[in-house]
């Protein structure tokens, strides 16, 4: 099955931004953004932190652990759901662990 068509991410998947997507910072909005062809998506802080770790090297479990080290509570299920939604939109690709 092609990685972008899987229904859910596992903890060993290694997500990365799709080639046509770039994580950036909008000075005007003072917010992190995703730049896509003809689209800009304004992110909240936690979304930007998650995507900042989507480099194709970190597993989902490692991303959750890293965020847990930065913040008190990081619901792993929410991180996986967020990434699963972005995989469905083809903004994130998930390589097998």
C-alpha positions in Angstrom: 0.0 0.0 0.0 1.3 3.5 -0.9 2.3 5.4 2.3 -0.1 8.2 1.7 -3.1 5.9 1.5 -2.6 4.1 4.8 -5.5 4.8 7.2 -3.3 5.5 10.3 0.3 6.1 11.3 2.1 3.7 13.6 4.6 4.7 16.2 7.5 3.4 14.0 6.6 5.4 10.9 9.0 8.2 10.0 7.0 11.2 8.8 8.5 14.0 6.6 7.0 16.9 4.8 6.0 16.2 1.3 8.3 17.7 -1.4 5.9 20.4 -2.3 5.4 21.6 1.3 7.6 23.9 3.3 7.5 24.9 7.0 8.2 28.6 7.4 7.5 31.5 9.7 5.2 34.4 8.6 6.6 37.7 10.0 3.4 39.5 9.3 1.2 37.1 11.2 4.0 36.2 13.7 3.0 32.6 13.3 4.4 29.4 11.9 3.0 28.5 8.5 3.0 25.7 5.9 3.6 26.8 2.4 1.9 24.7 -0.3 1.3 25.4 -3.9 -1.2 28.3 -4.0 -2.0 27.8 -0.3 -0.7 29.0 3.1 -1.8 27.2 6.2 -1.3 29.1 9.5 -0.2 26.7 12.3 -0.6 26.8 16.0 2.5 26.3 18.1 2.1 22.6 18.8 1.4 21.8 15.1 4.6 23.7 14.1 6.5 21.8 16.8 5.3 18.5 15.5 6.0 19.3 11.9 9.4 20.7 12.8 10.4 17.1 13.8 9.0 15.5 10.7 12.3 15.1 8.9 12.1 11.5 7.8 14.5 10.4 10.6 12.3 10.7 13.7 9.7 8.0 14.3 6.3 9.0 15.5 7.2 7.6 18.9 10.4 9.7 18.9 8.4 12.8 18.0 6.0 12.2 20.9 9.0 11.6 23.3 10.7 14.8 22.2 7.6 16.8 22.6 7.1 15.2 26.0 10.6 16.3 27.0 9.7 19.9 26.0 6.2 20.0 27.5 4.5 18.4 30.5 1.8 16.4 28.7 1.8 15.2 25.0 -1.0 12.9 24.0 0.6 10.5 21.6 -2.8 9.6 20.1 -3.4 13.3 19.2 0.0 13.6 17.6 -0.7 10.5 15.5 -4.2 11.7 14.5 -2.8 15.1 13.5 -0.1 13.5 11.3 -2.6 11.0 9.9 -4.8 14.0 8.7 -1.8 15.6 7.1 -0.8 12.4 5.4 -4.4 12.1 4.0 -4.0 15.6 2.6 -0.6 14.6 1.2 1.2 17.4 3.1 3.2 14.8 5.0 4.6 11.5 3.8 5.2 8.6 6.1 8.1 6.2 5.5 8.1 2.8 7.2 10.2 2.5 10.3 
